[in-house]
Amino acid sequence: MSTATTTPPALLGKSGLVFLAVVLGAAVLVPLLNLLTAPDSALHVPTYVVSLLGKYLTYALLALSVDLIWGYVGILSLGQGAFFALGGYAMGMYLMRQIGPRGVYGDPVLPDFMVFLNWKELPWFWYGFDMFPFAALMVVLAPGILALVFGWFAFRSRVTGVYLSIITQAMTFALLLAFFRNDMGFGGNNGLTDFKDILGFNIQADGTRLTLFVLSAVALALGYVLCRFLVRSHFGKVLIAIRDAETRVRFTGYRAENYKVVAFVVSAMLAGVAGALYVPQVGIINPSEFSPANSIEIIVWVAVGGRGTLIGAALGAVLVNYAKTYFTSGMLAPYWLFMLGGLFVAVTLFLPKGIVGTFYDWRSRRSPAPADLEPADLAPADLAPPDKALPEPKPAE
Amino acid sequence: MSAADTLEPDVPETNDPVLAIAKKDLTEALLYLDGVTVTFDGFRALNALSFTVDPGEMRAIIGPNGAGKTTMMDVITGKTRPDKGDVFFAGGTTDLTKLDETQIATLGIGRKFQKPTVFEMHTVIDNLRLALKGQRGALANIFKRETAAEREKIDEIFQTIKLNEHRDRLGGALSHGQKQWLEIGMLLAQDPKLLLVDEPVAGMTDAETAQTAELLREINANGHSVVVVEHDMTFVRDLGVRVMCLHEGSVLAEGTLDQVSANERVIEVYLGR
């Protein structure tokens, strides 16, 4: 335990600035290396790699959203993928409406899968998605409202710890089953795909792909600044206090459940934005995004990078997904899930604070007063949520 | 524990001045408990407990393990709902049995737990900032800035709890005694009308115990009512206040420490011969 600095720390510490520089630097450098170098140059970044990196950045934003609630409030959500998928579906619906008469069946309004199902008119919940601003609003509203309703009931009933994790898992599984059904009107098993253009730009074009990459980087940077601002505010201090001693917080006069709901909703909205940027870059959204395994994978990213550090979550997402791309494209592909599971076990045992948390520890041991690290940023070493800080008093005495 | 059934529901011998319960008028009392009964799986943790605390009073509560001291605090702070009985606050204006922990804390009842409970990953000063009376809304606190008055108040509390040189250390890095003081400081920051303090000197050295007694007297002198639960008789003597002995969920004796410790029943069940 080191002593903290006495001067009020700036919004972004040194590591925060480095992080932003890297993300925004990539946003400039990667498109330049794509456009200005010859295709056979060693420095050339092919467009498919740009999209792959863009996908990693949306995962990083998703991991950031998990870290906000897991690292700072102790809410271990195993259903964050649901919010990501909802944001993705909102974007996918917009992209479907943009196809217009260019679909296989040539119907000017109905997406192909509806014509195939013999539907005669557009379901009411598809209205408005032909307008981008409406779809963009839904990208944050749909996950946000689900998180508000879910969080309101769960947190008001004081569901915490493992039980909360299980019901978040159940939530995403229920959505998975629902979206699989054809009559839900979201394309069933196949989901939404065959997108043509976005805001009038061809979605396959190199320029669009580069733009989406840059937007993903900007969204990650803004998401980081927002999360950082939140966790450094008085609101954020209450969140950390809830993580460490929820009962104390209640007896201090704070409505812990309200704080949790607000954090949960913000987190869900960030996940929704990540999903919306993900879909046009991978070209498809289907119910498998709701699968519980996906949500658990996000937890692994955050644990690897360092829970309660924000930067670590983003770093973990990129590293693990790079490893996934690397290993699943070779002969080791059948063993990837074993490696992922092994990674999680290894991190929990040997690197409980993750990469960034361990780095912060190492740095604060070297210099006793780190310039920017708030001690509260580091979650307790155990990966399980500290759901009961106070032992329940015995019935009498 | 099995003797719970055989104990008479209320305290007898009202002609005995030591055993007489100070049942004040509801409207005068800061805290008013009447006939409060709490049962856990057939075990009566509180058995028709009745007492009152006056505004500005400091009261010490002693009693053997299982006497219901912590349950009494749980009832007052809204953690446990009584099966029977009335709990009123501030001259009978507020029925505490209808409110939850957060509402009761906001009303002005602060509680220190038996095990010191501070926010371990926050600095000492942040612990006080979090406890400081003021805005509690989630959205409003996103943009909250510390005012000069708040800074002043925190400095004042640091003077009282004497942890000034530790203000930037983590709460979790403090010693046991310092954590107890920090928690008392957090209570002060809440500026409650009534402080409930559960075993504040458990695990403290003699010097720390004496300092804690002084601290609580100072807090009481500044107009806060205090209810202290404690086993340490030296400490209770240091406090020099009215003492109440609980046994099997009701008041066994009440009066000065000397009166209570001379009481036959108290000697029998608690102090030992």
Interface residues (C-beta under 8 A of the other chain):
Chain A: M1 T3 A4 T5 T6 L230 S233 H234 F235 K237 V238 I240 A241 R243 D244 A245 T247 R248 V249 R250 F251 T252 G253 Y254 R255 A256 N258 Y259 V261 V262 P375 A376 L378 A379 P380 A389 L390 P391 P393 K394 P395 A396 E397
Chain B: F40 D41 F43 A45 N65 G66 A67 G68 K69 T70 T71 D74 T77 D100 E101 T102 A105 T106 G110 R111 F113 Q114 K115 T117 V118 F119 E120 M121 H122 T123 D126 R129 L130 A131 Q135 R136 G137 A138 L139 N141 I142 F143 K144 D168 R169 L170 G172 A173 M186 Q190 G249
